[in-house]
Amino acid sequence: MVDVAIIGAGPAGLSAGLYASRMGLKSVIFEKLTPGGQITLSSEIENYPGVCDVKSGLELMQCWPNQAQKFGCEIVSHEVKSITKENDIFQIALDDTLQQAKAVIVATGASPKRAGFDNEEKFLGKGISTCAVCDGFFYRNQEVAVIGGGDTALEEALYLSSIASKVYLIHRRDKFRAAPATVNRVLQNPKIEILYNSVVQEAYGEDFVEGIKVNKAGELVDLKLPGVFVFVGNTKNTQILKNGDEFICKMCDDGSVCVDLNMNTSLQGLFAVGDIRSQAKKQVVCAAADGAVAALEAVRYLDK
């Protein structure tokens, strides 16, 4: 049995593991993929406090696992299937075994949403991508499209503009939701063409994407290009909190986990941090702070 089990090794989970283990708790982090989380797919991080040089997400997260392990936190490559609580002890079901813990911090993050146009699933990985850093180099000196209007979409459009010959930025509204500084950089970039009030209707091609059809304010526009990048938000990864058809803690209307200011869920000893929790700000610094807060609160909970 461990004092605290942490599910997910992104910024929130690694921060929780660092703080929990440094305060003397026997801690373990379960991560089904590579530690670092979604932020490792980001091309540029320029707003993390104390990091003056622009870094990629992968570079920023490189030493975080080692820092947590230095204080005794164990990081295990395992997928968690479910979490239940019996007699004040949490039962964490893994692929082939069961881990017991006195407290649990869930930091499972979120997964990219689909834009919902025809043939999106058919061409996923065959011209349609949700990761510019992963797939941008395939389209060097070619035209590509980016779908979305938030910070991620604009940041990745800027990144792709350094690789592609032209980037079409397709947004369903007439203004962006991104940070003003990012919007200004996009507007000033001669390689980015913005299609406002536009929705992709379908992608077409044989084995790979050859183009997309876009409804631009009622006019059908045919863009012949081989690469489409979708950044339209995320879905919370909360499936492990389900016991049958019911969640083990209170959920909010938007699908996030309801928490208080100390990251407590409605189930004592269970904490939710990062992108899965209510009113998450979706910034690395905020996720890291969530993890630290939850670890401190876990210590207080276990002391009781």
Order of alpha helices (4+ residues) and beta strands (2+ residues): beta-alpha-beta-alpha-alpha-beta-beta-beta-beta-beta-beta-alpha-beta-alpha-beta-alpha-beta-beta-beta-beta-beta-beta-beta-beta-beta-alpha
